[in-house]
Amino acid sequence: MKRPWRKGPAFLLLGGNGWREFLLTGSARLSEGKSFGKWDKLSPALNADHVHAALLSNAADTEYIAGLQWIISLEQLENTVELFVYPTTSH
C-alpha cells in the first residue's frame, strides 16, 4: 500500500527555518541515516497504513497543527477520522 506524506517529521514542514536547521544540522542531526531511519518506525503519520480503526481527535487550537500530518495520512488512506478543534483552550 502506498504510504502518504512520505516526508519525515512534520516540523521540517511546519516548524519554520529555525526548527528545520536544528533538526537537519543541529544536535538532532535527523538528516544523518540512523536517526532519520528511526523516524520511519516512530512516526504515527508514516505508519498510518497500519491503523484499521476510526479515530476521534480532540485538540486545542494551539496544538492541532502538530497532529495534522497524522490526520491527513489517515484521511488519504480513507480511514474514518474526525478532528474537533477547541478554540481558546490549552493542553
Summary of the structure (lengths in Angstrom):
residues: 91
radius of gyration: 14.4
end to end distance: 34.4
largest distance: 39.9
contacts: 220
relative contact order: 0.20
helix: 47%
strand: 13%
